[in-house]
Amino acid sequence: MRYDRRMRIDRVDHFVLTVRDVEASAAFYARVLGMERVTFGEGRQALRFGRHKINLHPAARPFEPKAARPTPGSADVCLIAEGDIEAVVAHLAAEGVAIEQGPVARSGARGPITSVYIRDPDGNLIEIAVY
């Protein structure tokens, strides 16, 4: 029997968003998307949701190591919401967040999803989807 030595990735733990204003971004993600604000390390800010986390790096002082060209507004992320897309649309409307596109049918990692697209304070494209 041959032993398979290839590494296998299980899931995403966290990712980093480079932002112009950490406070504005943290407030948006907490208010609009219900994420929990957390402080770690030497005052660094992050957003926790489910088993995942988004670290916020200030564009003016990014932490090392970092991406080769960290730029606010360059991310395109899909987040999965619980419930149905109508509830997502109603919540975004109640928060005064414009939907750029959707609801539209898309393909997620585990099959068909229905998505809406919004922008965060830096212009990152945030896809909110339900299975």
DSSP file with accessible surface (Angstrom, degrees, kcal/mol):
  #  RESIDUE AA STRUCTURE BP1 BP2  ACC     N-H-->O    O-->H-N    N-H-->O    O-->H-N    TCO  KAPPA ALPHA  PHI   PSI    X-CA   Y-CA   Z-CA
    1    1 A M              0   0  239      0, 0.0     2,-0.4     0, 0.0     0, 0.0   0.000 360.0 360.0 360.0 133.9    0.0    0.0    0.0
    2    2 A R        -     0   0  231      1,-0.0     2,-0.4     2,-0.0     0, 0.0  -0.748 360.0-133.6 -92.5 131.7    1.3    3.4   -1.0
    3    3 A Y        -     0   0  170     -2,-0.4     2,-0.7     2,-0.0    -1,-0.0  -0.700  14.7-136.4 -84.0 128.8    1.2    6.2    1.6
    4    4 A D        -     0   0   62     -2,-0.4    -1,-0.0     1,-0.1    -2,-0.0  -0.773  22.6-179.7 -88.5 114.3   -0.2    9.5    0.2
    5    5 A R        +     0   0  211     -2,-0.7    -1,-0.1     2,-0.1     2,-0.1   0.347  36.5 125.0 -97.8   5.7    2.0   12.3    1.5
    6    6 A R        -     0   0  167      1,-0.1     2,-0.2     2,-0.0    -2,-0.1  -0.426  64.5-117.4 -68.2 140.2    0.2   15.2   -0.1
    7    7 A M        -     0   0  162     -2,-0.1     2,-0.5     1,-0.0    -1,-0.1  -0.521  26.7-156.7 -71.5 143.7   -1.0   18.0    2.1
    8    8 A R        -     0   0  170     -2,-0.2     2,-0.3     0, 0.0    -1,-0.0  -0.985   8.8-139.4-127.7 122.3   -4.7   18.4    2.2
    9    9 A I        -     0   0  132     -2,-0.5     3,-0.1     1,-0.1    -2,-0.0  -0.632  13.6-170.1 -80.8 135.2   -6.3   21.7    3.3
   10   10 A D        -     0   0  124     -2,-0.3     2,-0.3     1,-0.3    -1,-0.1   0.869  55.9 -37.6 -92.7 -47.1   -9.3   21.4    5.5
   11   11 A R        -     0   0  121      0, 0.0     2,-0.4     0, 0.0    -1,-0.3  -0.983  63.3 -79.3-167.2 172.4  -10.8   25.0    5.7
   12   12 A V        -     0   0   87     -2,-0.3     3,-0.1     1,-0.2    39,-0.0  -0.727  32.1-176.7 -84.8 132.6  -10.1   28.7    5.8
   13   13 A D        -     0   0   94     -2,-0.4    40,-1.3     1,-0.4     2,-0.3   0.871  64.3 -27.7 -91.9 -54.0   -9.1   29.9    9.3
   14   14 A H  E     -a   53   0A  81     38,-0.2    -1,-0.4    34,-0.0     2,-0.3  -0.977  51.5-157.9-154.6 163.4   -8.8   33.6    8.6
   15   15 A F  E     -a   54   0A  59     38,-1.5    40,-2.6    -2,-0.3     2,-0.4  -0.914  22.1-118.5-138.7 169.0   -8.0   36.1    5.9
   16   16 A V  E     -a   55   0A  60     -2,-0.3     2,-0.5    38,-0.2    40,-0.2  -0.905  14.0-163.2-115.0 136.4   -6.8   39.7    5.9
   17   17 A L  E     -a   56   0A   5     38,-2.6    40,-2.7    -2,-0.4     2,-0.6  -0.982  15.5-143.8-112.5 127.2   -8.5   42.8    4.6
   18   18 A T  E     -a   57   0A  20     -2,-0.5    55,-0.5    53,-0.3     2,-0.3  -0.818  31.4-175.8 -86.4 124.7   -6.3   45.9    4.1
   19   19 A V  E     -a   58   0A   0     38,-2.9    40,-3.0    -2,-0.6    41,-0.3  -0.892  37.9-139.0-128.3 153.1   -8.5   48.8    5.0
   20   20 A R  S    S+     0   0  164     -2,-0.3     2,-0.4     1,-0.3    40,-0.2   0.875 101.1  23.5 -72.2 -40.1   -8.2   52.6    5.0
   21   21 A D     >  -     0   0   87      1,-0.1     4,-2.4    37,-0.1    -1,-0.3  -0.917  63.9-166.5-135.6 104.2  -10.0   53.0    8.4
   22   22 A V  H  > S+     0   0   32     -2,-0.4     4,-2.9    -3,-0.2     5,-0.3   0.909  91.1  51.3 -58.0 -44.6  -10.0   50.0   10.8
   23   23 A E  H  > S+     0   0  107      1,-0.2     4,-2.5     2,-0.2    -1,-0.2   0.933 111.0  46.8 -61.5 -45.9  -12.7   51.5   13.0
   24   24 A A  H  > S+     0   0   40      2,-0.2     4,-2.1     1,-0.2    -1,-0.2   0.918 115.4  46.3 -63.7 -42.0  -15.1   52.2   10.0
   25   25 A S  H  X S+     0   0    0     -4,-2.4     4,-2.5     2,-0.2     5,-0.3   0.934 112.8  48.7 -67.0 -45.3  -14.6   48.7    8.6
   26   26 A A  H  X S+     0   0    1     -4,-2.9     4,-2.2    -5,-0.2     5,-0.2   0.921 112.2  49.6 -61.1 -42.6  -15.0   46.9   12.0
   27   27 A A  H  X S+     0   0   41     -4,-2.5     4,-2.8    -5,-0.3     5,-0.3   0.915 111.2  49.7 -63.1 -42.4  -18.2   48.9   12.7
   28   28 A F  H  X>S+     0   0   18     -4,-2.1     4,-2.9     1,-0.2     5,-0.7   0.951 112.7  44.8 -61.9 -51.4  -19.6   48.0    9.2
   29   29 A Y  H  X5S+     0   0    2     -4,-2.5     6,-1.9     1,-0.2     4,-0.8   0.859 116.9  46.4 -65.8 -34.0  -18.9   44.3    9.5
   30   30 A A  H  X5S+     0   0   31     -4,-2.2     4,-0.8    -5,-0.3    -2,-0.2   0.948 120.7  36.9 -71.1 -47.7  -20.2   44.1   13.1
   31   31 A R  H  <5S+     0   0  123     -4,-2.8    -2,-0.2    -5,-0.2    -3,-0.2   0.955 128.1  30.6 -71.2 -50.6  -23.4   46.2   12.3
   32   32 A V  H  <5S+     0   0    1     -4,-2.9    -3,-0.2    -5,-0.3    -2,-0.1   0.898 132.6  28.3 -81.6 -40.4  -24.3   44.9    8.9
   33   33 A L  H  <<S-     0   0   44     -4,-0.8    -3,-0.2    -5,-0.7    -1,-0.2   0.398  99.0-122.6-107.5   2.6  -23.0   41.3    8.9
   34   34 A G     <  +     0   0   63     -4,-0.8    -4,-0.2    -6,-0.2    -3,-0.1   0.718  53.4 157.6  69.8  22.1  -23.3   40.6   12.6
   35   35 A M        -     0   0   12     -6,-1.9     2,-0.5    -9,-0.1    14,-0.2  -0.468  43.4-115.8 -80.1 153.5  -19.6   39.7   13.1
   36   36 A E  E     -B   48   0A 106     12,-2.8    12,-3.1    -2,-0.1     2,-0.3  -0.774  23.3-134.0 -91.4 125.1  -18.0   39.9   16.5
   37   37 A R  E     -B   47   0A  85     -2,-0.5     2,-0.3    10,-0.2    10,-0.2  -0.614  29.2-178.4 -75.8 133.5  -15.2   42.5   17.0
   38   38 A V  E     -B   46   0A  17      8,-2.5     8,-2.3    -2,-0.3     2,-0.4  -0.977  19.6-148.2-133.6 149.0  -12.2   41.1   18.7
   39   39 A T  E     +B   45   0A  95     -2,-0.3     2,-0.3     6,-0.2     6,-0.2  -0.944  27.7 163.8-112.6 135.9   -8.9   42.7   19.8
   40   40 A F  E  >  +B   44   0A  57      4,-2.2     4,-1.9    -2,-0.4     3,-0.2  -0.913  43.7   7.3-143.5 172.0   -5.8   40.5   19.8
   41   41 A G  T  4 S-     0   0   70     -2,-0.3     2,-1.1     1,-0.2    -2,-0.0  -0.250 128.2 -12.6  56.1-136.3   -2.0   40.9   19.9
   42   42 A E  T  4 S-     0   0  197      1,-0.1    -1,-0.2    -3,-0.0    -3,-0.0  -0.454 128.1 -53.2 -96.4  58.5   -0.9   44.4   20.5
   43   43 A G  T  4 S+     0   0   50     -2,-1.1    -2,-0.2     1,-0.2    -1,-0.1   0.584  88.7 157.3  86.4  11.5   -4.3   46.1   19.8
   44   44 A R  E  <  -B   40   0A  62     -4,-1.9    -4,-2.2     1,-0.1     2,-0.4  -0.345  33.6-133.1 -69.0 151.1   -4.9   44.5   16.4
   45   45 A Q  E     +BC  39  56A  36     11,-0.6    11,-2.4    -6,-0.2     2,-0.3  -0.846  29.5 163.3-111.1 143.7   -8.5   44.3   15.3
   46   46 A A  E     -BC  38  55A   1     -8,-2.3    -8,-2.5    -2,-0.4     2,-0.4  -0.930  30.1-129.6-147.7 170.0  -10.4   41.4   13.8
   47   47 A L  E     -BC  37  54A   0      7,-2.3     7,-2.6    -2,-0.3     2,-0.4  -0.996  21.1-156.8-127.3 126.3  -13.9   40.2   13.1
   48   48 A R  E     +BC  36  53A 112    -12,-3.1   -12,-2.8    -2,-0.4     2,-0.3  -0.863  18.7 163.3-107.9 139.0  -15.0   36.7   14.2
   49   49 A F  E >   - C   0  52A  56      3,-2.3     3,-2.6    -2,-0.4   -14,-0.1  -0.950  62.4 -38.2-152.2 129.8  -17.9   34.7   12.6
   50   50 A G  T 3  S-     0   0   77     -2,-0.3    -1,-0.0     1,-0.3     0, 0.0  -0.270 123.7 -25.3  55.1-129.4  -18.6   31.0   13.0
   51   51 A R  T 3  S+     0   0  158     -3,-0.1    -1,-0.3   -39,-0.0     2,-0.3   0.114 125.8  81.5 -96.9  19.0  -15.2   29.2   12.9
   52   52 A H  E <   - C   0  49A  63     -3,-2.6    -3,-2.3     2,-0.0     2,-0.3  -0.783  55.5-160.4-127.6 168.9  -13.6   32.0   10.9
   53   53 A K  E     -aC  14  48A  45    -40,-1.3   -38,-1.5    -2,-0.3     2,-0.5  -0.995  10.7-150.0-149.9 146.3  -11.9   35.4   11.4
   54   54 A I  E     -aC  15  47A   2     -7,-2.6    -7,-2.3    -2,-0.3     2,-0.4  -0.987  17.7-151.6-115.8 119.8  -11.1   38.4    9.3
   55   55 A N  E     -aC  16  46A   7    -40,-2.6   -38,-2.6    -2,-0.5     2,-0.6  -0.758  10.2-142.0 -87.6 139.0   -8.0   40.4   10.4
   56   56 A L  E     -aC  17  45A   2    -11,-2.4   -11,-0.6    -2,-0.4   -38,-0.2  -0.909  15.5-169.7-105.5 120.8   -8.1   44.1    9.6
   57   57 A H  E     -a   18   0A   9    -40,-2.7   -38,-2.9    -2,-0.6     2,-0.3  -0.938  23.9-124.9-109.0 127.8   -4.7   45.6    8.5
   58   58 A P  E >   -a   19   0A  14      0, 0.0     3,-0.9     0, 0.0   -38,-0.2  -0.522  12.9-139.4 -70.9 131.2   -4.5   49.4    8.3
   59   59 A A  T 3  S+     0   0   37    -40,-3.0   -39,-0.1    -2,-0.3   -38,-0.1   0.855 102.4  55.1 -59.0 -34.9   -3.3   50.4    4.8
   60   60 A A  T 3  S+     0   0   91    -41,-0.3    -1,-0.3     1,-0.3   -40,-0.1   0.759 126.1  18.9 -72.1 -23.8   -1.1   53.1    6.3
   61   61 A R  S <  S-     0   0  176     -3,-0.9    -1,-0.3     2,-0.0    -2,-0.2  -0.461  80.8-174.3-144.4  65.1    0.7   50.6    8.6
   62   62 A P        -     0   0   36      0, 0.0     2,-0.2     0, 0.0     4,-0.1  -0.288  26.5-115.7 -65.5 149.0    0.2   47.0    7.4
   63   63 A F        -     0   0   66      2,-0.1    -6,-0.0     1,-0.0    -2,-0.0  -0.526  42.7 -80.2 -82.2 151.8    1.6   44.3    9.6
   64   64 A E  S    S+     0   0  137     -2,-0.2     2,-0.1     2,-0.1     3,-0.0  -0.792 107.5  37.8 -99.2 146.3    4.4   42.0    8.5
   65   65 A P  S    S+     0   0  121      0, 0.0     2,-0.3     0, 0.0    -2,-0.1   0.684  86.3 156.7 -72.8 163.2    4.3   39.6    6.8
   66   66 A K        -     0   0   89     -2,-0.1    -2,-0.1     1,-0.1     0, 0.0  -0.878  46.0 -71.6-143.6 171.2    1.8   40.9    4.3
   67   67 A A        -     0   0   67     -2,-0.3    -1,-0.1     1,-0.1     0, 0.0  -0.196  51.0-107.8 -60.4 160.2    0.7   40.5    0.7
   68   68 A A  S    S+     0   0   88      1,-0.3    -1,-0.1     0, 0.0    -2,-0.0   0.879 111.8  14.3 -61.5 -38.4    3.0   41.8   -2.0
   69   69 A R  S    S-     0   0  202      2,-0.1    -1,-0.3     0, 0.0     2,-0.2  -0.544  78.6-166.4-138.1  71.2    0.7   44.8   -2.8
   70   70 A P        +     0   0   37      0, 0.0   -53,-0.0     0, 0.0    -4,-0.0  -0.405  16.8 174.3 -64.9 126.6   -1.9   45.2    0.0
   71   71 A T    >   -     0   0   72     -2,-0.2     3,-1.4   -53,-0.1   -53,-0.3  -0.986  32.9-119.7-139.2 125.1   -4.6   47.6   -1.3
   72   72 A P  T 3  S+     0   0   22      0, 0.0   -53,-0.2     0, 0.0   -55,-0.0  -0.364  99.5  23.5 -60.1 138.1   -7.9   48.7    0.2
   73   73 A G  T 3  S+     0   0   27    -55,-0.5    52,-0.1     1,-0.0   -54,-0.1   0.558  89.5 107.4  86.2  10.2  -10.8   47.7   -2.0
   74   74 A S    <   +     0   0   89     -3,-1.4     2,-0.2   -56,-0.2    49,-0.0   0.478  52.2 101.5-100.6   0.3   -9.2   44.8   -3.9
   75   75 A A        -     0   0   27    -57,-0.2    50,-2.1    -4,-0.1     2,-0.4  -0.514  45.8-170.1 -89.2 153.2  -11.0   41.9   -2.2
   76   76 A D  E     +d  125   0B 110     48,-0.2     2,-0.4    -2,-0.2    50,-0.2  -0.916  22.6 173.1-139.5 105.1  -13.9   39.9   -3.6
   77   77 A V  E     -d  126   0B  24     48,-2.4    50,-3.5    -2,-0.4     2,-0.5  -0.926  25.6-149.6-125.6 142.0  -15.3   37.6   -0.9
   78   78 A C  E     -d  127   0B  58     -2,-0.4     2,-0.4    48,-0.2    50,-0.2  -0.954  16.2-171.8-111.2 125.1  -18.3   35.3   -0.7
   79   79 A L  E     -d  128   0B  21     48,-3.4    50,-2.8    -2,-0.5     2,-0.5  -0.935  17.9-134.5-115.2 137.7  -19.9   34.8    2.7
   80   80 A I  E     -d  129   0B  94     -2,-0.4     2,-0.3    48,-0.2    50,-0.2  -0.803  21.1-160.2 -95.2 128.4  -22.6   32.2    3.4
   81   81 A A        -     0   0   28     48,-3.3    50,-0.4    -2,-0.5     2,-0.2  -0.737  16.6-119.1-104.0 153.8  -25.6   33.4    5.4
   82   82 A E  S    S+     0   0  187     -2,-0.3     2,-0.2    48,-0.1     6,-0.0  -0.517  77.8  21.2 -82.0 158.9  -28.1   31.4    7.4
   83   83 A G  S    S-     0   0   64     -2,-0.2     2,-0.2     4,-0.1    48,-0.1  -0.515 104.0 -37.0  87.2-151.4  -31.8   31.5    6.4
   84   84 A D    >>  -     0   0   83     -2,-0.2     4,-1.4     1,-0.1     3,-0.6  -0.711  48.9-112.3-114.9 164.6  -33.2   32.6    3.1
   85   85 A I  H 3> S+     0   0   13     -2,-0.2     4,-2.8     1,-0.2     5,-0.2   0.823 113.7  62.8 -66.4 -28.5  -32.1   35.3    0.6
   86   86 A E  H 3> S+     0   0  130      1,-0.2     4,-2.5     2,-0.2    -1,-0.2   0.892 103.2  49.3 -63.4 -38.1  -35.3   37.3    1.3
   87   87 A A  H <> S+     0   0   54     -3,-0.6     4,-2.4     2,-0.2    -1,-0.2   0.887 110.5  50.8 -67.1 -38.0  -34.2   37.7    4.9
   88   88 A V  H  X S+     0   0   17     -4,-1.4     4,-2.6     2,-0.2    -2,-0.2   0.949 111.5  47.3 -62.5 -48.5  -30.7   38.9    3.7
   89   89 A V  H  X S+     0   0   45     -4,-2.8     4,-2.4     1,-0.2    -2,-0.2   0.924 112.8  49.1 -60.4 -44.5  -32.3   41.4    1.3
   90   90 A A  H  X S+     0   0   60     -4,-2.5     4,-2.4     1,-0.2    -1,-0.2   0.912 111.3  49.5 -63.3 -42.2  -34.6   42.7    4.1
   91   91 A H  H  X S+     0   0   80     -4,-2.4     4,-1.8     2,-0.2    -2,-0.2   0.930 110.7  49.1 -63.5 -45.7  -31.8   43.1    6.6
   92   92 A L  H  <>S+     0   0    1     -4,-2.6     5,-2.7     1,-0.2     4,-0.4   0.913 111.3  50.0 -61.5 -40.7  -29.6   44.9    4.1
   93   93 A A  H ><5S+     0   0   73     -4,-2.4     3,-1.4     1,-0.2    -1,-0.2   0.926 109.0  51.6 -62.7 -43.1  -32.5   47.3    3.3
   94   94 A A  H 3<5S+     0   0   86     -4,-2.4    -1,-0.2     1,-0.3    -2,-0.2   0.827 110.9  48.8 -63.7 -30.0  -33.1   47.9    7.0
   95   95 A E  T 3<5S-     0   0   60     -4,-1.8    -1,-0.3    -5,-0.2    -2,-0.2   0.441 115.2-117.3 -87.4  -2.8  -29.4   48.8    7.4
   96   96 A G  T < 5 +     0   0   69     -3,-1.4     2,-0.6    -4,-0.4    -3,-0.2   0.764  63.0 149.3  73.0  26.0  -29.4   51.1    4.5
   97   97 A V      < -     0   0   19     -5,-2.7    -1,-0.2    -6,-0.2     2,-0.2  -0.826  43.7-130.9 -97.8 122.8  -26.9   49.0    2.5
   98   98 A A        -     0   0   82     -2,-0.6     2,-0.6    -3,-0.1    21,-0.4  -0.495  11.5-134.9 -72.7 136.4  -27.4   49.2   -1.3
   99   99 A I        -     0   0   54     -2,-0.2    19,-0.2     1,-0.2     3,-0.1  -0.839  13.5-166.1 -90.4 121.8  -27.4   45.9   -3.2
  100  100 A E  S    S-     0   0  110     17,-3.2     2,-0.3    -2,-0.6    18,-0.2   0.839  71.6  -3.5 -77.0 -35.7  -25.2   46.2   -6.2
  101  101 A Q  E    S-E  117   0B  98     16,-1.1    16,-2.5     3,-0.0    -1,-0.3  -0.979  87.8 -49.8-155.5 145.7  -26.5   43.0   -7.9
  102  102 A G  E     -     0   0B  32      1,-0.3    14,-0.2    -2,-0.3     2,-0.1  -0.449  35.0-110.4 113.9 175.7  -28.9   40.2   -7.0
  103  103 A P  E    S+     0   0B  71      0, 0.0    -1,-0.3     0, 0.0     2,-0.3   0.421  72.9 155.7 -67.7 139.9  -30.5   38.1   -6.0
  104  104 A V  E     -E  115   0B  35     11,-2.2    11,-3.1    -3,-0.2     2,-0.3  -0.971  46.0-106.7-137.6 152.3  -28.8   36.0   -8.6
  105  105 A A  E     +E  114   0B  81     -2,-0.3     2,-0.3     9,-0.2     9,-0.2  -0.618  47.3 162.4 -79.4 134.8  -28.1   32.3   -9.0
  106  106 A R  E     -E  113   0B  95      7,-2.8     7,-2.4    -2,-0.3     2,-0.5  -0.836  39.2-105.2-139.6-179.9  -24.4   31.3   -8.6
  107  107 A S  E     -E  112   0B 107     -2,-0.3     2,-0.1     5,-0.2     7,-0.0  -0.957  35.0-169.7-117.1 119.5  -22.3   28.3   -7.9
  108  108 A G  E >   -E  111   0B  19      3,-3.4     3,-1.1    -2,-0.5     5,-0.0  -0.375  42.9 -89.4 -97.4-178.8  -20.8   27.8   -4.5
  109  109 A A  T 3  S+     0   0  107      1,-0.3    -1,-0.0    -2,-0.1    -2,-0.0   0.793 128.3  33.6 -62.0 -27.9  -18.2   25.4   -3.2
  110  110 A R  T 3  S-     0   0  229      1,-0.3    -1,-0.3     2,-0.0    -3,-0.0   0.217 127.8 -72.7-115.3  12.3  -20.9   22.9   -2.3
  111  111 A G  E <  S+E  108   0B  21     -3,-1.1    -3,-3.4    20,-0.0    -1,-0.3  -0.874  85.8   3.1 134.1-162.9  -23.4   23.5   -5.0
  112  112 A P  E     +E  107   0B 114      0, 0.0     2,-0.3     0, 0.0    -5,-0.2  -0.292  59.2 177.4 -64.1 139.4  -26.0   26.1   -6.2
  113  113 A I  E     -E  106   0B   6     -7,-2.4    -7,-2.8    18,-0.2     2,-0.5  -0.913  27.2-133.1-133.6 162.2  -26.3   29.3   -4.2
  114  114 A T  E     -EF 105 130B  54     16,-2.3    16,-2.0    -2,-0.3     2,-0.3  -0.988  35.7-170.0-117.2 129.9  -28.4   32.5   -4.4
  115  115 A S  E     -EF 104 129B   0    -11,-3.1   -11,-2.2    -2,-0.5     2,-0.3  -0.870  25.2-166.0-127.4 152.6  -26.4   35.6   -3.9
  116  116 A V  E     - F   0 128B   0     12,-2.2    12,-3.0    -2,-0.3     2,-0.4  -0.945  21.5-140.8-126.6 152.5  -26.5   39.4   -3.5
  117  117 A Y  E     +EF 101 127B  23    -16,-2.5   -17,-3.2    -2,-0.3   -16,-1.1  -0.956  24.6 165.8-120.0 131.7  -23.5   41.7   -3.8
  118  118 A I  E     - F   0 126B   0      8,-2.7     8,-3.0    -2,-0.4     2,-0.4  -0.810  29.0-121.6-130.6 173.8  -22.7   44.7   -1.7
  119  119 A R  E     - F   0 125B 107    -21,-0.4     6,-0.2    -2,-0.3   -21,-0.1  -0.948  17.3-142.7-118.7 141.7  -19.7   47.0   -1.1
  120  120 A D    >   -     0   0    7      4,-1.6     3,-2.0    -2,-0.4   -95,-0.1  -0.300  46.5 -81.3 -88.3-179.2  -17.9   47.5    2.2
  121  121 A P  T 3  S+     0   0   66      0, 0.0   -96,-0.1     0, 0.0    -1,-0.0   0.767 132.5  47.9 -59.0 -23.4  -16.5   51.0    3.2
  122  122 A D  T 3  S-     0   0   14      2,-0.1  -104,-0.0  -101,-0.0   -97,-0.0   0.451 121.1-104.5 -93.2  -3.1  -13.3   50.3    1.1
  123  123 A G    <   +     0   0   25     -3,-2.0     2,-0.1     1,-0.3     3,-0.0   0.531  65.2 156.5  91.3   5.4  -15.2   49.2   -2.0
  124  124 A N        -     0   0    2      1,-0.1    -4,-1.6   -48,-0.0     2,-0.6  -0.409  48.0-117.1 -60.3 142.4  -14.5   45.5   -1.5
  125  125 A L  E     -dF  76 119B  28    -50,-2.1   -48,-2.4    -6,-0.2     2,-0.6  -0.750  32.0-167.9 -86.2 118.7  -17.1   43.3   -3.2
  126  126 A I  E     -dF  77 118B   2     -8,-3.0    -8,-2.7    -2,-0.6     2,-0.5  -0.946   4.6-161.9-113.3 113.8  -18.9   41.3   -0.6
  127  127 A E  E     -dF  78 117B  22    -50,-3.5   -48,-3.4    -2,-0.6     2,-0.5  -0.843   3.4-164.4 -93.0 126.1  -21.1   38.5   -2.0
  128  128 A I  E     +dF  79 116B   9    -12,-3.0   -12,-2.2    -2,-0.5     2,-0.3  -0.970  19.6 174.8-112.5 122.7  -23.7   37.2    0.6
  129  129 A A  E     -dF  80 115B   0    -50,-2.8   -48,-3.3    -2,-0.5     2,-0.4  -0.872  23.7-156.3-130.9 157.2  -25.2   33.9   -0.4
  130  130 A V  E       F   0 114B   9    -16,-2.0   -16,-2.3    -2,-0.3   -48,-0.1  -0.980 360.0 360.0-129.6 145.1  -27.5   31.2    0.9
  131  131 A Y              0   0  123    -50,-0.4   -18,-0.2    -2,-0.4   -46,-0.1  -0.577 360.0 360.0 -84.1 360.0  -27.6   27.6   -0.1
